[in-house]
Amino acid sequence: MKGILSALFIILFLARVSFAQTVAINGKVISADGKPIPNANILAKPQGEKLQMAFAFTDEKGDYKLATETGGNYEITVSYIGYVAQTITITPTTAGAAIVKNFTLQESANQLNEVVVNATIPIIVKPDTLIYDAGSFANGDERKLKDLLEKMPGIQVSDEGRVTVRGKQVNKLMIEGKNFFNGPKLGINNIPADVVSKIEVYENHNEIRYLKGLEDDDVTAMNIKLKDADKGFAFGDLEASGGVSERYALQPKVFYYTKNKQVSLITDFNNTGTKSFGIADYLAFESGNGKPKDFSYPDNDLTRFLLSRNYQSNTQQFAAGNYRQALSDKTDLNTYFIFSRNRTGTRAELRNEFPGFVENRITREQLNGTFLTGKVSLDHRSSEHASMLLDTYVTLRDNTAIGTINSNNQISNQDKVRGISLNQNLNYSRKLSSTHTGMITASLQYNDDDLVNRLQSDEPLLPGIIPVVADSTYNLLLQKRMGLVGGAFEIKDYWMLSPSHHIYLSAGTNVYENMRFTEDQQLLSNGTVNSFSDSGFGNDLSYVQSDIYAGLEYKFRTGVFTFKPSVFHHLYKWLGTSKSVVQPALLVKAEISKNKSAEFRYDLKSGIPDASLLLSGLTVNNFTLVTQGQPDLQNELYHQASMNYRMFDFSSFSFFNINALYRQKIEQAKEFTQITAINQLTNYVMFYRPETDLNLNADARRRFGPIEYSLEAGYGYRNFFQFVNGNLQKNVTNSISGGLGLRTMFKNAPNISAAYHIDRNQYQFANNESHFTEHQLKTGLQWHVLKVLSIHGDYVKSWYNSNTFDNLDATLHYQTKNSAWGYSLVGTNLLDNKYRRSNSFSAIYITDSRVFLLPRMILAKLTYKL
């Protein structure tokens, strides 16, 4: 309770300080005929160095509000395209007071001329486009692009590198209009902030101009404009760090840009726990590699490493390169590669609550993962009405894991995974006439993964489930091979009956051969092998799955609404099963105003069962689980509906976003589990009782001068059934979360942030009920002293049930304005936490875990800026 009160006190204290010297200037901007002018720019340029520039935009009624400071004069300029700009001087004197000033703009002689203002406009708002001026938000303490983005209104950057603008996630990062890898993380964490001129954000982005308005472009792209980009130049930085206990980090990053050629090289060699490539990046690459939606990627050591955040040791070797060359004015060649090699040590203590049994488990593991992916892309625009894009991807994986598990007895575990993926995608589109546009897409895919797992124990594993024979030690060899080869083809016609009425016709197919092989055996001390195949274990399955479909979509606009009802007929085939499914869908978009929009989606979804669920033989998955599929499983079927409402008002820099997702499963493959202590035997059966998921999330932000306040809330509900030891039971989970915070965005003063967050989870399993509550307080400091010294600190305090967790990270950086050299002290886990506690749940058990962490580290860093 003291922690909660402390968090609220800090936030309220900072809020009071933020209003201490604020003076509001508000009013209305109208035209000569008395009509309001929405989205007019109001710029308050201070005439003294200590004051901060302020800016705002008028709303739909022409109203605006500025937050200025006492202590000097402001030059107020009001401008809008097609009107003559007005400039006046105002001197705010009384803190907390309000100044009312209205403006009447006269039309300019040349309606097409842009307004020329003797100051840089921080944000320019256009339909589907935002343009941020980097210099208006930078104060000199920004090192990377991420630091700059965090200071821009409407942009949020998560710790994992996820970027959202006005509530919409950025899917694509470009530099000077050209794609930069897959996803924004590598760019925002490595591009130096001081080379950025402008940030352009395109909503509903489509690289092919004649397809814009035809496709439902949910892509939000961010384009980075560089200083002096037309001249061609190299930039980047070289960073080297060292500390006690042989800690090191070497991170050279080099970029070279000309009009027709771009070269980027990002490297990172460290043993400090930094991961330059995470699970979000991996998923971005895999989603770009043309995997069919019903292909389940194997749970291997690479994905487990990428998902892990806490470990006792980690050594990384990372390199990423990008090369783009304009072969002609119509053809671009774009290539990249990413290489990642990691050695990671983990230790965890788990308390697993099974029905009627509690297991205490200690795991130690050494993960060695290697990942290499490359892409070659050819983009050819033969004319303004034709475009072809050809992508080729290659991915290699080689991962091993060696560890011990102490449960009822000690178990040695060794995993080895090797895999290769080849993908090729072709997209060709052409504007056939004024009313018809055609598109052809095709893809080829090959995946092959080999998994070998060795288990050793002094006691029998999975007693009564697997047919082991008595031996001095029990050695199991578990082998799997997973393969997929095939392709997809689709043809689509966009028929524009009128600007407000479109019909889209599409037909296509995807055909894949799925292969699954498993073999489980016991290696005996006398050199012989005890094969489990005679007891129903082992699988060798190869089959062709296909989906032939045709669809009709009708898109029309009326008023502020856009409707697109559609219906697709799918013919699914697999393992002798043929299933015809009609899948309706509905999309409704509402552009309520320039600053408000809403969207509703409904889909009836279906898909072919994953190959692992169709294996008729038994499979040993690990030392606690044996599974057996069912070849005659049917396709799953579920309803899914989502809703989003967004509001962003630049007149007050207020933002509100709410998302809702509802899913109801009506036909699915359900686990049927027999469990004794920790040992589980799971089969699969078709299940036809509805299960429901509901998630609601809301986020609100508003700025008052240089202070931004935030409020967030979330609710989750899920009910699901499980078969355990022959009994059918219904389980319910509820989660409630909320938070509030603020951050300052002063240009010439220290910036601080404070946020409080609470998560409360309730799990109801059979007749048992569990509650878990976590409180978290985050505070941060960014201070640029005398324009040469930057201080950055982050403190986190968490309360989890009766446990607390405190973490402090800090950086001290020194660099003079005209020097290429920088010097830093970097400290992580300064409070030297040994472990972190958390909880989770599955359909069978609840887990309380302690995961051990890297020790305290203090590094001296030397930076050279190119």
N, C-alpha and C positions, 0 to 999 in steps of 0.2 A: 504494500500500500504506500509506503514511503517513496518507493521508486516511481509510482504513478503520479503522486503529488509533485515530486521533483520535476518530472517531465512536463507536467502542466504548468508549473511555476516558471520553468525556463521559457516555454513557448509564450506564455502571457507576458512575461517580462520583456522579451524581445519585441512582442507586438506593441507594447506601450512605448518602448524606445523608438520604434519605427515611425510613430505618429508625432514624436516630440517636435520636429522641425518642419513638418509637412504643411504646405499651403496648396489648396485645391484651386485650380482655374477651370471653369466650366462655362459652357454656353452653347450656342447653336450656329451652324453654318448654313446659309441659304443662298439661293441665286437671286438675281435682280427681280424676278417675278414672284419671289416669296416662297419658292419650292425648296424643301430641304435637299442638301447634297450629301448623300451617304458615301462613306469610304474616303472622304477628304482627309488629307494629311495635315496634322497639326504638329509642328516641330518647335520645341522650346529650347533654343540654343543659349547656354549661359555665357555671360560676358566675363566671367571669372573662372580661374582654373579649378577652384575648390568645389564648384557646383557641378552637378551631374546633369547631362542633357536629358530631356524628357520628350516623349512623343506620344501621339494617340491618333485614333481614327474616329471619324463621326459614325454614328450608328444609322439605322434606316430612317430615323426621324431628324437626322442632321445634328444630333446632340454629341458633345464630346466632353471629356474630363481629363485634365492633366494634373499630375502631382509634382509640384516644384518644391524648392527649399528656400528658406530665408537666407539673407546674407549677400544678396547681389541682384543684378538685373538679368532679365531674360529677354531675348529677342524672339518673339512669337511669329512664326510664319505659317500661313494657311494656304494650301495649294490643292489644286485638282486639275486633271487634264481638261483642256478646253476653256479654262478660266484664268484670269489674271491673278497671280499670287498677291496676298496682302501680308505686310509685315508691320508689327508694332512692338514697342518695348514696354515691359511690365516689371515692376519691382515688388515682389512678395515681401511683406514686412511682418505680418502677425501670424505666428504659428497656429495651426488649427483653424484659421479663417478660410473663407472661400471668396474668390474673385470671379465675378460673372462678366464675360466678354463675348458678345455676339459678332459675327462677321457676315457681310454680304459681298459675294464675289461677282464680278462682272465678266461676261463672256469675252474671250480673247478674239482678236481679228481673225486668226487662223485656228479653226476648231481642231485641226489635226495635230497642232504643235504640242509637244510635251512641255510641261511647266518647267522652267529653269529656276531652281531655288539655290541660293548661295549657301548651301549646306547639304550634306549628304543625308538622304532620307533613310532611316534605319530599316524600315520594312516597307516594301511595295506589295500591295494586294491586287491581284488580277484573278479572273475566273480560273479556278483549278490551279493557281500558281501563287506561291509566296516567294519573295526575294528578300533575303536578309543581308544587310551590309555588315561584314565581319568587323570592320573597324569601329562601328558604333557600339559594339558590345564587349570588345576586348579591352583589358586594362593592363596587359603585360605579363600576368602570371600564368597565362595559358601555355601549356607545353604541347599538347596534342589537339587534334580536331575535336575530340570528345569534350575537352575542357571548354572549348569555345561554344559548342552546341548547347551545353548545359546552362549557358547564360542567356539563351535566346528564348523569348516568350513563345509558348506553344509547343516547345520541343522538350521531350523527356528522354533521358538516356539511362538505361538500367545498368546494374553492375555487370551483367552478362553481355553488354554491348547491344542490347535491343533498343532501337531508336523509334520513337513515335512522334508524330507531328499532328497536333489537334486530335489526338486519340487514335490516329491511324498508323499502323506499323509501316516503317520504311522497308520495302522489299528489295530495293535496288539502289546501289551507290554508283555514281558516275563521276568521272573527273573530266572536265571540259567536254561533256556530252558523250563520253565513251565509258562502257561498263568497266568496273573495277572489281575483279573477283566475283564471287557469289555471296551476296549479303554485305551488310555495312561494317561488320566488326573489325576486320583487318584494316580498313581504311580509317575509321574514327580513332583507333588506338595507336596508329602509326604515322599518319600524315601530320607534319608539323603545323601548328596553328598559325604561325606567322607568315605562311605562304598563301593563305586563303584570302581571297578578295570578297567573294560573295557566296552565299548558300542559296541555291534555288531548289524549291520543293514543288514537285509536280504531282498533283492528285489525279487519279484516273488516267495514269500515264500509259501511252502506247507508242512504241518507237516507230510504228508504221502509221503515217498520218491518215491515210484513207480508211484505216480500220477504227479510228477513234470515233466513238459514238455508235459503232456497230457492236463491238464486243463490250462486255461488262467489265471494264477495266478497273479491277480492284487493286492495281499496282500503284503504290506510292513511291516515287523515285526522288532521290536527292542528288543534285548535281553540284559539284564543287568547282567554282571558278577560281583560277589561280591568278596571282599578281604577275604581270608581264608574261602571260601565257603565249602571246603571239611571237615573242622574241625567241623562245626556246631556251630552257635553262635546266640546270640540275639542282636538286635540293635534297635535304635529308639530314640525318644526324647519326653520329657514332657514339654509343654509350657503353661504358665499361664500368663494372662495379666489383668490389671485393669486400670481404668481411672476415670475422673470426670463424674458426671451424671450417676453413677452406671454402667459404661461401663465395660464389662468383656469379656474374651475369655479364654477357657480352651481346649487345643488341645493335648491330649496324642496320640502318635503313637508308636506301638510296633510291631517288626518283629522278627520271630524266624525261622532259616533255618538250616536244615540238608540235607543230601543227599536224604533221603526218605520222609521227612516231612517238610512242610512249613506252618507257621501260621502268619497271618497278622491281626492287629486290628488298625483301624484309627477312631478317634473320634474328634468331633468338636462341642463345646457348646459356642455360642457367641451371643451378641446383637450388634455387630459392623458392620453388613451388609455383612459379608463374606458368600458366598455360595459354599460349598464343592461339590455340585452336581448340574450341570447345564443342559441346554436343550440338549447340544451335548451328554452328558452322558446318558440322558434319551433316546434319539434317538438311541444311540448305543445299549442299552439294548433292546429296542423294536425291532430293526432290527434283533437282535439275538434271538428273541422269536418266529420267524416263522410266522409273520403276512403276509397274502396274500397281493400282491402288490396293489390290488384294494380296500383294506379295509382302510377307512378314520378314523383315530383316532379322537375322539370327542374333540372339543375345550372347555376344562374345566379349572377350577381354577389352577390345577397343572401346565398345560402347560403354562398358562398365567403368573404364578409366575416365572417359570423357564426362560421364555423369557425376563422378566423384568430385567433391570439393575439399574434402578433408583427408590429409594423409600425413605420415610421419616423415617421409622423404620423397623428393621428386627431382629428377634430372631430365632436362629437356634439350633436344637438338631440333630446331625448327627452321625451315626456310620456305619462303613463298616468293615466286617470281611471276611477273606479268609482262608480256610483250605484245604491243599492237602496232601494226604497220598498215598505212593506207596504200594498197597496191595500185589503186587508181581512184578517180573521183567517184566511182561507183562501187568499189569493192574494198572491204576491210578484212584484214587477217588479225585475229585476236587469240593469243595463247596464254595459258598460265599453268603453273605447277605448284603443288603444296606437298612438302615433305615434313613429317613429324615422327620423331623417335623419343620415347619416354621410358624412364625407369622409375617406378613408383613403389614405395613401401607403405603398406597400410596395416593398422591394428584397430580392432573394434571389439568391444565387450557388449554382448546382446543378452537381453532377457526376453524370451519368447513365451507368450501365454497361449498355449494350445487348449482346446476343450479338455478340461480335467487334468492338465499336465503343464508344468512350467519347466522350460529348458534354459539353462545358463550356458552361453556359448562364447568362446574367445576365438577370434580369427586373426591370423597374421598372413599377409600375402605380399609377394614381390611380383609386380606387373611389369612386363617388358613389351612395349607396343611400338610397332612401326607401321606407318601409314603413308602412302604415296598416291597422289592423284594428279592427273593432267588433263587438259582440255585444249582442243584446237577448234576454233570457230571461224567460219567463213561467211561473211555478210555481204550479199550482192544485191544492189538496187539497180536493176537494168534500166528502169525509168521511174517516173513519178507514180506509175500505176502498177508496178510489179516489184516483188521482193522475194528473195530466197535466203534462208538461213540454214546452214549445215553445221551441226555440232558433233564432235567426237570426244568421248570421255574414256579414260582408262584409270582404274583404281586397283591398287595392290595393298593387301593387308597381311601382316605377319606378327602374331601376338602370342606371348606365353605368360602363364601365371603359375607361380610355385608358392605354396603356402601350407599352413597347418590349421586345423580346426579342432579345438578342445571342447567337446560336448560331453556325452556320456563316456567317451573315450577319445583318445587323440587320433586324428585322421590327417594323413598327408595327402595333399592335393596338387596335381600338376595338369594344367590345361595348355593346349597348343591349338591355335587357329591360324589357318592360312587361307587366303581368298583372293579372287580376282574378279573384276567386273569390267565389261566392255559395253559401251552404249553409243549408239549413233542416232541422231534425231534430224529430220528434215522438215522444214516448214516453208511452203511456197504459197504465196498469195498473189492475186491479180485482180485489179478493178476491170471487170469485163465490159461494163457499160455504165451509164449514169445511174442505173437501178440495180445492177447485179455485181457482186464481188464474190470471188471464189477463193477457197483455201483448201490446200491438201497438206496433211501432216502424216508423217510416217516415222517409225522408230524400230530399231533392232536392239536386242539386249541379250547379253550372256553373263551369267553369274555362276561361280563355282566356289564353294567354301568347304574346307576339310577341318573337322573338329576332333581332337583326340584328348580324352580325359583319363588320367590315371589316379586311382584312389588306393591308399594303403592304410590298414588298421590292424590293431592287435585283436579286435573283437569283430564278430560277424556284422556286416552292414545290412540294413534292411531285412532283419530276420523275419522269416515266414513269408517274405515277398519274392526274394530272388533265391535261386537254387544254389547257394554256395555249399561247398564241401569243407569239412574241418581241415584246418591247416595251422601252421605255427604263426603265420601272418596272412592277412587277407588282402590280396592285390587284385583290383578290378581294372580292366581295360575297356573303356567306353569309346566307341568310334561312331562318328556321324559324317555324312556327306550330303550337302544341300546344293542342288543345281537348278538353274532356270535358263531356258533359251527360247527365244521367240521374237515376236514383233507385233506392231499395231499399225493400223492404217485408218484414216478418216478423211472424208471429203465433205465440205460444207459450202452452202450457198447462202449468201446474205442478200436478201431481196428487199429493196427499199421501195415500198409502195408509195410512200410520201415521206416527207421529213419526220412525221409523227407516227407513222405506221410501218413496221418492219415485220417480215416473216423470214425465219431462218430454218433451213432444211439441212439435216446432217445424217450421214450413215457411215458406219465403220465396223471394224472388227479388231479384236486382239486375240492372238493365239500364242500360247506358251506351253512348252513341255516342262513339266515339273518333275524333279527327281529327288527322292529321299532314300538314303541308305543308312541303317543303323545296325551295329553289331556290339553285343555286350558279352564279356567273358571274364572268367577268373583265371589268373595266372598262378599256378601252383608252385610250391617251393621245389618240387622234384623236376621242374622243367616242363611239365605237361600243361595242357589247357583244358579248363572246364567250360565248355561252351554252353550258353544259356538257350541256344536255339531250339533244343528239344523240349523246352518248357514254355514255348510260345514267345520267346524274346527274339528280337531282330526284325528288320524290315528291308525290303528292296522294292521300292515303289517307283514306277515311272508312268506318267499319264499325260495326256494333252487336255488342257482346259482352254475353253474359248468363250468369247462373248461377241455375239453379232447383234448389232443394235441399229435403230433408226429413230430419229427424233424430229419433232416439230416444235418451234418456239415462235410465239407471237408477241412482239414488243410494241407498245403504243404509249403515247404521252397525252395526258389531259391535265391542263392546269399545272400545278406543281408536282403532279404524280407521274411516275413512269411504272408501268405494269409489264411484267413478262411472265405469263403463264406458259408452261411447256409440258410436254409428255414424251417420254422415251419408252420404246419397247425393246427389251433385252431378251435374247435367247442364250441362256447360260448352259454350257455342257462341260461335264467332268465325270470321270470314272463310270461311264455308262448312264449317268443321270442327265436328263435334259429338262430345263426349267424355263418357262416363259413368264416374264415378270413385266408388268406395266408400271412405270415409275413416274408419277406426276411431280411437278415442282412449280413453285411460284416465287417470283421476286418482285417486290414493291419498293420503289425508292421515292422519297419525297424531299424535294429541294424547297423547304419551307420558306427560306429566305437565303440571302447570300451568306449568312452566318449560321444557319440552322439547317440540319438535314437529318433524315431518319431512313432506316432501311429495315425491311422484313424479308426473311427467307424461309421457305418451307421446302423440304425434300423428303420423299420416300426413298430410303437407301437400301441397297441390297448388294450382295457379293458372294463369290464362290468361297467355300470354306478353305482355310489355310491348310497346306499340305500336311503339317504336323498333326492336325486333327483327324486326318483320314487314314493314318497308319494303323493297320489291324493288329500288328504285333506289339508286344510290350517293349518299352524303352526305358532304360535307366537314365534319368536326367541328372541326378546328383545323389549325394549320400542319404537324402531323406525322401526322394520322390521317384516313383515309377508311374509312367503314363501309358495309356492304351487308347488309340483313336477309334473311330467308327467310320468305315468306308461309305456307309449310306447316309451320312449326315447331309442335311439339306442346306440351302442358302439361308443366311441370316436376313432379317428384315426389320427395319426400325424407322420410326418417324423422327425427323429432326427439324426444329424450328429455332430461328435466332432473330434477335431484334437489336438494333443499335440506334441510339439518338445522340447527336453531337451538336454542341453549341459553342461557338467561339466569337466573342465580342471584342474586337480590337479597340473599341472606344474605352473599355475599362480593363482590357487584357484578362477577361474572365473566360474560363473554359469549363465546360461540363460535358461529361461523356458517361453514358450508361449502356451496358451490354447485358443481354439475357440469352441464355442458351438452354433449350429444353430438348431432351432426347428420351424416347420411349421405345425400348426393345420389345418386339412382339413375337419374333421367332429367332432363336439363337441356339448355339451349341453350349450346353451347360456342363460344368464339371460335376462328376459324381464321385465323391472321395470317401475312401475308407482309411481311417487314421488310428494308429496305435502309438501312443507317446508322440514321437516326432516323425514317425515313419508313415508315409502316405502312398496310397495306390489310387490313382485317378483315372476314371473312364469318362467318356463324353456321350451325352444323350441330347436329343432335340428337346427344347423347352419352349412352351407356348404361353406362359403366364407373363403379363407385362411387368417390366422393370423400368424405373423412372430416374432420370438425372435432371437436376435443375441447378443452374448457376447464374447468379446475379452479381454484377460488379458495377460500381459507380465511382467516378473520380471527378472532383471539382477543384479548380484552381482560380485564384484571382490576385491581381497585383494592385497594390496601393503604393504608388511611387516606386521606390526601389525594393519593395518588400513583396514577395509572392507567398500567399497562403494556400495550403492544400488540405483537402478533406477527401477521404476515401472510405468505402464500405463494401463489404462483400457478404454473400450468403450462398451456401451450397447445401443441397439436399440430394440424397440418393437412397433408394430402396432396392434391394436385390435379394434373390433367393440363393440358398446353397443346400446341396445334399451332403450331409456328413453322417457317416455310419448308418445310412439308410433313412435318416430323418431329414425332412424338408423343413427348413427354417427361414424366416424372413428377417433380414438385417436392415437397419436404418442408420445412416450417418448424417449428422448435421454439423455444419461449420459456419461460424459467424466471425467476421473480421472487420476491423475498422482502424482508422488512423487519422491524425492531423499533424500538420507541420508548417514550417515556414522556412524561407531562405531569403537572404538579402542579396541584392545585385548592385552594390555600389561600385562605381568606377574608380573612385579615389579614396576608398576607405576599406577597412577589413570586412570581409563577407563571412557570415556565419549561417549555419543551418541547424534546425532542430526538428525532429519528427518522433512521434510516439505511435506505436502500432500494437494492436492486440489481436490474437488468434485464439478462438475457443472452438474445440472440436468435441463432439459427442458421438460415441460409437455404441450401438445397441446390437449385440450378438446373442441370439437365442434369449436366455433369461439374464444375461449379463449386460451391464452398462458401465462404460468408462468415459471419463472426462479428462481432457488435456487443455490447459490454458497457457499461453505464452505471451508475455509482455516484452516489448522491445523499445528502447530509446536510442536514437541515433543523433549525434551532434557532429558538426563539422566546422572547420575554420580554414579560410583562405585569406592570407594577408600578404599584400605586396608592399614591402617597406622600402622607401627611398628609391623605388624603381629598379633596384638591383637584387633585392632579397625577397624570396617567396617562402612563406610558411604555410604548410598544408597539413591538417590533422583531422583524423576521423576516430570517434569514440563510439562504441556500441555496447550497450548493457542490456542483457536479456534475463527475464525471470521465467523459468520453466518449472511449474509446480513449486517444489521447495528448493530448486537449484538455480543458481545465478551464473551468468557468463559475462565477463567484461573483456573487451578487446580494444586496443589502442594502436593505430598506425599513424606515422607522421613522416613528413618530408621537409627538409630544409634545403633550398636551392639558391645559389648565388650566381648571378651572371650580369655583367654590365651591358649597356645597350649596344655598343659597337664591337663587342668581343664575341668571337665564335666559340669561346670556351665557357663551359658551365661547370659548377662544382656543387655536389649534393651530398647530404646525409639522409639515408632512407632507413626507417625503422618499421618493422612489422611484428605483430604479436608482442608488443613491448611489455605487456603484463605477464608474458610467458605462460599462457594457458596450456595445460597438458592435454585436455580433451574437451569435447563438446557433446552435450546430451541432446537427444531428440526422440521422437516417437513416430511410428507409422503403423499401418494395419493392412492386412490382406484379407481374403475371403476366409482364411483358416485361423490366423493368429494375429495377436497384437505384439509389437516389438518396442521395447525401450532400449535405446542404444547409447553407448559412449564411444565416440570415434576420436582417436588420438591425433594430435596436430603437430605441425612443424614447430620447432622451438623458436624463441625470440631471435630475431636477426637484426643487426645494424650494419648497413653497407655504406661505404664511401663510393660515390659515383662521379665519374668524369665524363663530360659530354662535349663533343665537338660538332658544331653545326656547320653544314656545308653551305 
